[in-house]
Each structure stands twice: as C-alpha cells, then as structure tokens.
Amino acid sequence: MANSDLKNKLVKKIESLKTSPSSSKAVFRSETRLVEGVLCNATIRQFNLNVDEPAELGGNDIAPNPVELVLAALGTCQEILYGAYSAVLEIPVDAVKVNVKGTLDLKGLFALDDNTKAGFQEIEYETEITSSAEEKDVQKLINLVENHCPVLDTLTRAVIVKGKTKITRKLNAA
C-alpha cells in the first residue's frame, strides 16, 4: 500500500474517532487449542497460526513458542506504528528493523523455585530506522511510537487479566 493510501485510511479513521469518540474501543480476539503434546493452534480473525516449543522444551520445533510471539508482537507493533505515523506526518522512512531479546529463567517455568517468576525478567529492543528526514522529525516519530505502541504499553504497565477455567468431564465408555 502506498504511503498516500495508508495516510488517507488512517486520517479517515482518526477523523471518525474525533467525531464519534464512543466508537474508540476495539476488541481483539484469539481462540486457541492444544493439538498434541505442546503443539497448539491459534485462530485470529481468518488466520491460523501454529505455536510450538523448541525440542529442548519438549516441542517439535515447528513453530514459534508463545514467549517468542510476545517478542515478535513488540517488534512488529513498533514497526507498524513507524509506518503509520510516518505516513500521516509525512516523515520519510525507508526502513525500520527491530531486534527484540527476552530473558526468562526456566526455573520459574518448571516450578523449580517459587521465588522465580515464569515470565520474562527483562526484554530489550533495538530499533534501526533509515530515513532522509531531519533528526528532529525522526526523534518526534520515535517519541510517538514509544509513547503509543500498544504492545510496549501492555508490557510495561500492570494490565487487568481475568480468567476462568471450565472443566468438562469425559465419561468412560462402558
């Protein structure tokens, strides 16, 4: 999609939100299921995505694992926002690449230490932007992306997560 098309679509959405602020809530969904072993399948809109673990964690290494998807979500969310904001603000950006690395302690995952959290202890990212724009314009873009990236925001603040589990009993055949 050309930047002018992207800009037009985004400006149109921004204007509709300004005239109807109550329509600003967006709900995203995912339905997942365990296939076999640790292989899972996720359905997101019309897309199907396999999720697996590397062999050393009991998987078949045929797809990314959930924590890798978190890292990819952070990088791609930032890249999407660079594309969107640069189009709307008409700041030329030729390329954006984000490298993301997360460190977790497997003792938490495997319940070997009650004091070790199962999730990431640290996530680091490095963004490389190629642009012919003036440095002040690129810095404005960086500030917008880092202050408005939904995934970065989700990872850096407390978020309410609610869950419930339903048990369906399987009856033994006689």
N, C-alpha and C positions, 0 to 999 in steps of 0.2 A: 504494500500500500504506500503510495507516495505521501510525503510529509504534509502536503496540502490537503489530501483526503483525510489523513489522520487528524490534522488540525481541525478541519470542518466538523468531523464527527464528535471530537472532544468538546469543541466550543459549543456545539448544539446541545450536548448533554449538560455542560456547565450552565448554559442559559436556562435549560428546562429545570435544573435544580434550583436556580435562583428564583424562578417564578413559582415553583412548587416545592418548597423546602421539605414538606412532609413526605415527599417521594424519595428521600435520600437513603433510606435503609435498603441494603442489598443483602440477601440471604444466599449463601453458597452452600452446596450440599455434596456429600460424598457417601456412597454406600460401599461397604467393604465386606468381604467374606474370606474366611480361611478355606483354602482349596485343599492343601495336603501338607503335612509336616509344618514348615513355617512359610510356605508359599501362599500368598494372598492375592486377591484380585480386588481392585477398586474400580467403581464406576462413577465417573464425574461427568455430568451432562451426557453427551453421546460418546464419551471416551472411556476405553477400558485400559487399565494400567495394572501390570503385574508388580508385585512387591515381594522381594525375597531377601534372604540373608546371604552373606558370603559363606563359603564352605566351612571356614573355621568357626562360624557361629551356628552351624547346623543346617544351613541352607544349601541350595543347588547353584547359587551364584548366577541366576539367570535374569535378575532384575535388581534395581537399586533397593536398599533397605529403607525403612521409614526415616531414620535419622539423616541419611543421605538426601532424602527428598526434602527434609527441612532445610538443609544447606542449599539445595538447588532452588527451593522456593525463595530463599532470601536473595540469592544472586539474580534470579530471573525477575523477581519483583522489582528490584532496583533497576535492572536493565530496561524493563517495560516503562518505568517511570521516567528514566532518562529519555527514552524515545518519545513518550507522550509530552513531557514538559518542554523538551527541546523543539518539538513540532509547534506547540501552542505559542511558545515565546519566541519562536523563530531564531533559536540559537543553533548554529550548525554543529552537528555531532556526526562524525564519520564512523566512529566505532566505540563500543563500550564492552568491556570484559570484566567480569567479577570473579575472583577466585575466593572461595569460601572454605574454611577449615574449622572443624569442630573437634573438641577433645572430650571424651567421656571415659569414665572409669568403669571397666567391666565388672568390678566387684559390686557396684550398685545394680547393674542389670541382672546379675546372677544371685542377688540377695546374699552375698558373702559378707557384707558389712553394713549393718543397719545405719551407720553414720555416713555412708556414701550414697549420694543421690544417683538415680538411674540415668538421668538425662545429662546433657552437655554441661561440663564445668565451664567451658569457655568456647566462644565462637569468634573467629577472626575473619575479616574480609578485606580484600584489597581490590580497589576498582581502578581500572585503567581507561581513561577517556581520551579519544583522539578527536580534536576539534580545532578549527581555524578561528574560533571565536576569541575575543579578548578574555584575559584571565578573570576579570571581574564578572563577566557574564557566565563563564563556566563555574565560578565559585557560587554564583547565585543558583545555578542549576543544581550543584552538589548540595547546597543547603536545602533546597526544596525537596529533593529526593530523600535525603537523610531525615528530614523532619516529617515527611508524609508517606513514607513507604509502609504499607500495611503489615508486611511480614516483619520488618525491622521493629515496628511499633509493638507487634504482638510478642516478639521475642524479648523485648526489653522492659515490659511492664507486667504487672500482675493482671491476668485475664481470668474472668469467671469461667470455669469449665464445669459443667454439670453432666452427670452421667447416671445411668441406671442399668441394671442387668436383669434380664428376664430369663428364667430357667424354663426350658421345655423338656419335660421328662419323656424319654423314649421308653415305651413299653416293650418288654421282652416278648417275643413271639412264643407261643406255647407249643 
